Amino acid sequence: MNTIIVGAGMSGLTAAILLAKKGEPVTVLEKNSQAGKKILATGNGRCNIANRKILPEYYSGDKQIIDLVMSDYSLQNDIDFLFDLGIPTTDDGSDRLYPQSFSALSVRDLFYNAAVSEGVNFIFDTEVEDIQKDGEKYLINQKYTCDKLILACGGKAQADYAEGMFDILENFGISHTPLLPALTSLKTKDVPYIMKGVRAECSVCIFVDGKFIEKVSGEVQFNEKNVSGIPIMNISHIAAQSLNEAKKAHLIIDKLPFEETENIIRFCENMKRKYPDTPAKYLLSGYLNNKLFHDELRILGIKPDTPIKNIKSFEPLVKMIKNMKLDIHATGDFDNAQVMCGGIPCSEINKNLELKKLPNVFVLGEMLDVTGECGGYNLTFCRQTAFTMLKNQN
Ligand SMILES: Cc1cc2nc3c(=O)[nH]c(=O)nc-3n(C[C@H](O)[C@H](O)[C@H](O)COP(=O)(O)OP(=O)(O)OC[C@H]3O[C@@H](n4cnc5c(N)ncnc54)[C@H](O)[C@@H]3O)c2cc1C
């Protein structure tokens, strides 16, 4: 059975290696002039390739696909697979795993090297624009014939990508959920100018149409017209989907997440007793950058140099710092996103990731309606889709 794989990213390369190891003739068609271009950009060039803590809850999208692909994921098998390609892994002091080289280039090169060594044939600068069903076979671009076709075309994030393969699949009656940017920043007009460029450990709750959806925490970066940072990226798909459905999204940011409101109020009262002439702008600067409570002081009519002995109650100030509201009017676009949310849903595929309407055509990686959080979850999912396809083959 000869196989064509469309796309030489993490999922296509993994599938190519696994099939070639089984002795199947495999050709990869790739529109770029090289394999794994996106791998090169991962983890700021260091490639956060996996995570010690891989759990379904770190993925969003189609729950059935998440279960299908990730339920029997084995970290040890994954580490062994990578090691077998010549990629020993290590962590960065957290649960995130990287190649020992901390080089995304080495990951790309060694995946490609393994595929070539196993006999995979790569044809670059070839964009698949046409797929025809030809009896039991498939005819690609009127030129290449195969028995089995694997679509591993990735998503629209930071890719030179039109709707491409999703349009081709639509012609076969195969639907997909809306394709939206994820792992991206959130645009808002509500960040005070003075906070521009400040980073702080915060907790962030996202609400859709007033309803609480999720709480995340970590370092948030406040920018002039958006907020970014890992916790923001990890909830950006929620904002993207709700805005796409014309719903309203807002964030409540706690800029002092480590202390209860009462404790901070007590702290302020102590300061007032001990150092009554302290200017208001220094009141909480032992806790957080004073640019982060400058605007709250302004709204409460307290000048930065007002001695704290003149502040009657600290409660309104502390409550505002712990409940900063930002209305979200857009997400970052695909150029700013690390992944795409949305894609082919479970209703279109069998348990071996074969399209129900196109026998012997399989969909892998980011084309499926699954999005992982930051932390190596997306590359892991991509590899695991190739393993799932093979495991559930017969
Ligand atoms: C800046 C950035 C940093 C990231 N960092 C991390 C990280 O550290 N850890 C992590 O887990 N994830 C990370 N991700 C996400 C991760 O890179 C992707 O989820 C993953 O690479 C997707 O792999 P894929 O095989 O599905 O698709 P891709 O890697 O996008 O590969 C698809 C391939 O298909 C080709 N193609 C598309 N259409 C056609 C066509 N019609 N004909 C021929 N070829 C076609 C494309 O050119 C491409 O080479 C990051 C993403 C970005 C953008």
The ligand as an SDF file (V2000), in Angstrom:
LIG
                    3D

 53 58  0  0  0  0  0  0  0  0999 V2000
    5.8170   30.4960   17.2810 C   0  0  0  0  0  0  0  0  0  0  0  0
    5.2760   29.1450   17.6780 C   0  0  0  0  0  0  0  0  0  0  0  0
    5.8230   28.5030   18.7750 C   0  0  0  0  0  0  0  0  0  0  0  0
    5.3220   27.2580   19.1650 C   0  0  0  0  0  0  0  0  0  0  0  0
    5.9170   26.6220   20.2080 N   0  0  0  0  0  0  0  0  0  0  0  0
    5.4670   25.3920   20.5720 C   0  0  0  0  0  0  0  0  0  0  0  0
    6.1440   24.6540   21.5860 C   0  0  0  0  0  0  0  0  0  0  0  0
    7.1940   25.0620   22.0970 O   0  0  0  0  0  0  0  0  0  0  0  0
    5.6190   23.4470   21.9480 N   0  0  0  0  0  0  0  0  0  0  0  0
    4.4920   22.9260   21.3570 C   0  0  0  0  0  0  0  0  0  0  0  0
    4.0520   21.8280   21.7220 O   0  0  0  0  0  0  0  0  0  0  0  0
    3.8730   23.5860   20.3370 N   0  0  0  0  0  0  0  0  0  0  0  0
    4.3450   24.7880   19.9280 C   0  0  0  0  0  0  0  0  0  0  0  0
    3.7320   25.4400   18.8900 N   0  0  0  0  0  0  0  0  0  0  0  0
    2.6010   24.7780   18.2000 C   0  0  0  0  0  0  0  0  0  0  0  0
    3.1390   23.6600   17.2850 C   0  0  0  0  0  0  0  0  0  0  0  0
    4.2580   24.1520   16.5840 O   0  0  0  0  0  0  0  0  0  0  0  0
    2.0820   23.1970   16.2770 C   0  0  0  0  0  0  0  0  0  0  0  0
    0.9050   22.8390   16.9660 O   0  0  0  0  0  0  0  0  0  0  0  0
    2.5710   21.9860   15.4960 C   0  0  0  0  0  0  0  0  0  0  0  0
    3.8400   22.2510   14.9230 O   0  0  0  0  0  0  0  0  0  0  0  0
    1.5900   21.6190   14.3990 C   0  0  0  0  0  0  0  0  0  0  0  0
    2.1180   20.5170   13.6870 O   0  0  0  0  0  0  0  0  0  0  0  0
    1.3590   19.9310   12.4300 P   0  0  0  0  0  0  0  0  0  0  0  0
    2.1580   18.7850   11.9540 O   0  0  0  0  0  0  0  0  0  0  0  0
   -0.0730   19.6980   12.7180 O   0  0  0  0  0  0  0  0  0  0  0  0
    1.3810   21.1270   11.3820 O   0  0  0  0  0  0  0  0  0  0  0  0
    2.5780   22.0200   10.8140 P   0  0  0  0  0  0  0  0  0  0  0  0
    3.7840   21.9130   11.6280 O   0  0  0  0  0  0  0  0  0  0  0  0
    1.9890   23.3570   10.5790 O   0  0  0  0  0  0  0  0  0  0  0  0
    2.9110   21.3090    9.4470 O   0  0  0  0  0  0  0  0  0  0  0  0
    2.0130   21.3100    8.3700 C   0  0  0  0  0  0  0  0  0  0  0  0
    2.8180   21.2820    7.1060 C   0  0  0  0  0  0  0  0  0  0  0  0
    1.9260   21.1000    6.0150 O   0  0  0  0  0  0  0  0  0  0  0  0
    2.3200   21.9200    4.9440 C   0  0  0  0  0  0  0  0  0  0  0  0
    1.1280   22.1330    4.1180 N   0  0  0  0  0  0  0  0  0  0  0  0
   -0.0220   22.7570    4.4690 C   0  0  0  0  0  0  0  0  0  0  0  0
   -0.9070   22.7020    3.4700 N   0  0  0  0  0  0  0  0  0  0  0  0
   -0.3050   22.0430    2.4680 C   0  0  0  0  0  0  0  0  0  0  0  0
   -0.7210   21.6700    1.1540 C   0  0  0  0  0  0  0  0  0  0  0  0
   -1.9360   21.9560    0.7020 N   0  0  0  0  0  0  0  0  0  0  0  0
    0.1550   21.0050    0.3680 N   0  0  0  0  0  0  0  0  0  0  0  0
    1.4230   20.6770    0.8170 C   0  0  0  0  0  0  0  0  0  0  0  0
    1.8510   21.0100    2.0490 N   0  0  0  0  0  0  0  0  0  0  0  0
    0.9900   21.6760    2.8620 C   0  0  0  0  0  0  0  0  0  0  0  0
    2.8370   23.1790    5.6240 C   0  0  0  0  0  0  0  0  0  0  0  0
    3.7160   23.8900    4.7850 O   0  0  0  0  0  0  0  0  0  0  0  0
    3.5340   22.5950    6.8440 C   0  0  0  0  0  0  0  0  0  0  0  0
    4.9010   22.3290    6.6130 O   0  0  0  0  0  0  0  0  0  0  0  0
    4.2330   26.6650   18.4550 C   0  0  0  0  0  0  0  0  0  0  0  0
    3.7120   27.3160   17.3410 C   0  0  0  0  0  0  0  0  0  0  0  0
    4.2260   28.5330   16.9400 C   0  0  0  0  0  0  0  0  0  0  0  0
    3.6540   29.2010   15.7250 C   0  0  0  0  0  0  0  0  0  0  0  0
  1  2  1  0
  2  3  1  0
  2 52  2  0
  3  4  2  0
  4  5  1  0
  4 50  1  0
  5  6  2  0
  6  7  1  0
  6 13  1  0
  7  8  2  0
  7  9  1  0
  9 10  1  0
 10 11  2  0
 10 12  1  0
 12 13  2  0
 13 14  1  0
 14 15  1  0
 14 50  1  0
 15 16  1  0
 16 17  1  0
 16 18  1  0
 18 19  1  0
 18 20  1  0
 20 21  1  0
 20 22  1  0
 22 23  1  0
 23 24  1  0
 24 25  2  0
 24 26  1  0
 24 27  1  0
 27 28  1  0
 28 29  2  0
 28 30  1  0
 28 31  1  0
 31 32  1  0
 32 33  1  0
 33 34  1  0
 33 48  1  0
 34 35  1  0
 35 36  1  0
 35 46  1  0
 36 37  1  0
 36 45  1  0
 37 38  2  0
 38 39  1  0
 39 40  1  0
 39 45  2  0
 40 41  1  0
 40 42  2  0
 42 43  1  0
 43 44  2  0
 44 45  1  0
 46 47  1  0
 46 48  1  0
 48 49  1  0
 50 51  2  0
 51 52  1  0
 52 53  1  0
M  END
$$$$
